[in-house]
Amino acid sequence: MVVEESMTKPIATSETEVIEADVAIVGAGLAGSLARAVLARAGYRVVLIDKRSIPPDEFRVEKLAGRQIDSLRRLGFIDDVKAIAAPYDRVLNIRNGRLVDIGVGRSYGVSYANLVNMARGLTPDQSGFLLDQVTNVSCSEDRQQLTLVSGKRVVSRLVILATGMANALGHGLGMRRQMLAARHSVSFGFTIARPDNAPFDFDALTCYGKQAADGVDYLSLFPMSGGMRANLFMFRDPTDPIMRELRRDTRQTLLRLMPGLETYLGDFQVVGQVQNWVMDLTVTEGHLQPGVVLIGDAFQTNCPAAGTGVGRLLVDVERLCMDYVPRWLETDGMGTDKIAQFYSDHDKLAADQHSLHLARYREALTSNTDVRWTMQRKLHFLRRMVTHQVDRIHPGWVMRVRSALR
Ligand SMILES: Cc1cc2nc3c(=O)[nH]c(=O)nc-3n(C[C@H](O)[C@H](O)[C@H](O)COP(=O)(O)OP(=O)(O)OC[C@H]3O[C@@H](n4cnc5c(N)ncnc54)[C@H](O)[C@@H]3O)c2cc1C
């Protein structure tokens, strides 16, 4: 990648507190921090702005696996993730107290705050990080301007909005969040431990809900630095009294909703805080504007049960920062002709659509009571159990059949 000399100059702060950069990124969550790391590594002048110096200890993504790992490897950050995360390779999948199958493959458990801190630290020179709140964005075909609470201004050729679920800046630009599904899912995050911190008998465990009426998709247990972490994902009215029961008496409510779970867990207790999120599924409209591009949750929110949020934001970062931004900065202007290339990128569209599709699929598979989905639910778990049994008797056979059918 060829970087023009002008782009490698340090960020300049003039007396009037105007900071100039090639790219200004608003939001130092996972999306914004990784975007900065990729662009700064390539030699561009990047300003990253966030209103919080330390990422809050909020419940967000806590597991990384599969394509997310491949993407982190391609971006060159996998070793940084490995350094802060707890690895695990085997997941026992159970339902109604019976083994469904065993998932095999490297995964990692890590708190979101630690993940974001790691991502913020990927850029050794922190002079381009501004602890500030952006109050206004004004964009045009060639020069973008940010106004900050401190009174500073940032002028750049491109603005990347990575502001997560916060909507104010996009709103100011005339962008709107289209509600696809209000209060689509409910998630709980907490830590469990055995008496005397004795180890559990598994690396990781997923327990699926017993019946559609409960609205429980699954409980996922996996190692994290603070102990055995639990993520519970549900499709149920957030005002249902069961939500309060889950917050107040998490252990008993879990055991009631998931018969057979205790056999695998033994004696355990919930330690620390029980965190709880209600998620809307939304996508931003009116986003195609000169000089500004949205990534991660700022563009589209995700269903936590589907586990697609990080996959989506990694595709955004990879396609935008490794391909489009370097090409856009080679020539003058930042019109919608350039911006549209990113929004119509094949991989981005596929990741966004996959995320919505999986969100709706998980909801229907969990809680839809019509005949079709009732059958589908039964077949889904039956197919997995049979496949697992066949694979135990004839190791590798299922993989060979699957490859032959592709
Ligand atoms: C409960 C829960 C569980 C989840 N589980 C999974 C999972 O298992 N797998 C998965 O893939 N995904 C999961 N997700 C989704 C994933 O966590 C998100 O997709 C991801 O964290 C989004 O990152 P982001 O950088 O886009 O936004 P954020 O991390 O929200 O970052 C936005 C940043 O912008 C800053 N900001 C906002 N406005 C301004 C402003 N005006 N000025 C300055 N700074 C500003 C904020 O301070 C914040 O730091 C889950 C989400 C939730 C809620």
The ligand as a MOL file (V3000), in Angstrom:
LIG
                    3D

  0  0  0     0  0            999 V3000
M  V30 BEGIN CTAB
M  V30 COUNTS 53 58 0 0 0
M  V30 BEGIN ATOM
M  V30 1 C -25.7530 -8.4940 25.8200 0
M  V30 2 C -24.9940 -8.5830 24.5200 0
M  V30 3 C -24.3620 -9.7620 24.1820 0
M  V30 4 C -23.7000 -9.8650 22.9680 0
M  V30 5 N -23.0990 -11.0390 22.6310 0
M  V30 6 C -22.4980 -11.1460 21.4480 0
M  V30 7 C -21.8760 -12.3820 21.0740 0
M  V30 8 O -21.8960 -13.3740 21.8090 0
M  V30 9 N -21.2470 -12.4430 19.8720 0
M  V30 10 C -21.1920 -11.3540 19.0340 0
M  V30 11 O -20.5990 -11.4510 17.9580 0
M  V30 12 N -21.7650 -10.1730 19.3520 0
M  V30 13 C -22.4050 -10.0470 20.5430 0
M  V30 14 N -22.9700 -8.8470 20.8760 0
M  V30 15 C -22.8340 -7.6910 19.9620 0
M  V30 16 C -21.4680 -6.9760 20.1090 0
M  V30 17 O -21.1610 -6.8290 21.4770 0
M  V30 18 C -21.5640 -5.6240 19.4120 0
M  V30 19 O -21.9070 -5.8560 18.0580 0
M  V30 20 C -20.2390 -4.8480 19.4700 0
M  V30 21 O -19.8210 -4.6940 20.7870 0
M  V30 22 C -20.4270 -3.4640 18.8100 0
M  V30 23 O -19.2280 -2.7340 18.9060 0
M  V30 24 P -19.1550 -1.2250 18.3770 0
M  V30 25 O -17.7360 -0.8290 18.4180 0
M  V30 26 O -19.9190 -1.0970 17.1080 0
M  V30 27 O -19.9930 -0.3680 19.4570 0
M  V30 28 P -19.6280 -0.0270 21.0310 0
M  V30 29 O -18.7430 -1.0550 21.6090 0
M  V30 30 O -20.9410 0.2270 21.6530 0
M  V30 31 O -18.7900 1.3100 20.9220 0
M  V30 32 C -19.3680 2.5720 20.7190 0
M  V30 33 C -18.4430 3.6250 21.3420 0
M  V30 34 O -18.8400 4.9210 20.8690 0
M  V30 35 C -18.6680 5.8430 21.9270 0
M  V30 36 N -19.5030 7.0040 21.6020 0
M  V30 37 C -20.8170 6.9870 21.2630 0
M  V30 38 N -21.2170 8.2520 20.9780 0
M  V30 39 C -20.1450 9.0490 21.1190 0
M  V30 40 C -19.9300 10.4460 20.9510 0
M  V30 41 N -20.9050 11.2860 20.5720 0
M  V30 42 N -18.6950 10.9540 21.1870 0
M  V30 43 C -17.6800 10.1440 21.5780 0
M  V30 44 N -17.8290 8.7990 21.7360 0
M  V30 45 C -19.0430 8.2750 21.5160 0
M  V30 46 C -19.0930 5.0590 23.1660 0
M  V30 47 O -18.5500 5.6280 24.3410 0
M  V30 48 C -18.5190 3.6750 22.8680 0
M  V30 49 O -17.2250 3.5090 23.4010 0
M  V30 50 C -23.6570 -8.7380 22.0780 0
M  V30 51 C -24.2950 -7.5310 22.4330 0
M  V30 52 C -24.9560 -7.4590 23.6370 0
M  V30 53 C -25.6530 -6.1570 24.0050 0
M  V30 END ATOM
M  V30 BEGIN BOND
M  V30 1 1 1 2
M  V30 2 1 2 3
M  V30 3 2 2 52
M  V30 4 2 3 4
M  V30 5 1 4 5
M  V30 6 1 4 50
M  V30 7 2 5 6
M  V30 8 1 6 7
M  V30 9 1 6 13
M  V30 10 2 7 8
M  V30 11 1 7 9
M  V30 12 1 9 10
M  V30 13 2 10 11
M  V30 14 1 10 12
M  V30 15 2 12 13
M  V30 16 1 13 14
M  V30 17 1 14 15
M  V30 18 1 14 50
M  V30 19 1 15 16
M  V30 20 1 16 17
M  V30 21 1 16 18
M  V30 22 1 18 19
M  V30 23 1 18 20
M  V30 24 1 20 21
M  V30 25 1 20 22
M  V30 26 1 22 23
M  V30 27 1 23 24
M  V30 28 2 24 25
M  V30 29 1 24 26
M  V30 30 1 24 27
M  V30 31 1 27 28
M  V30 32 2 28 29
M  V30 33 1 28 30
M  V30 34 1 28 31
M  V30 35 1 31 32
M  V30 36 1 32 33
M  V30 37 1 33 34
M  V30 38 1 33 48
M  V30 39 1 34 35
M  V30 40 1 35 36
M  V30 41 1 35 46
M  V30 42 1 36 37
M  V30 43 1 36 45
M  V30 44 2 37 38
M  V30 45 1 38 39
M  V30 46 1 39 40
M  V30 47 2 39 45
M  V30 48 1 40 41
M  V30 49 2 40 42
M  V30 50 1 42 43
M  V30 51 2 43 44
M  V30 52 1 44 45
M  V30 53 1 46 47
M  V30 54 1 46 48
M  V30 55 1 48 49
M  V30 56 2 50 51
M  V30 57 1 51 52
M  V30 58 1 52 53
M  V30 END BOND
M  V30 END CTAB
M  END
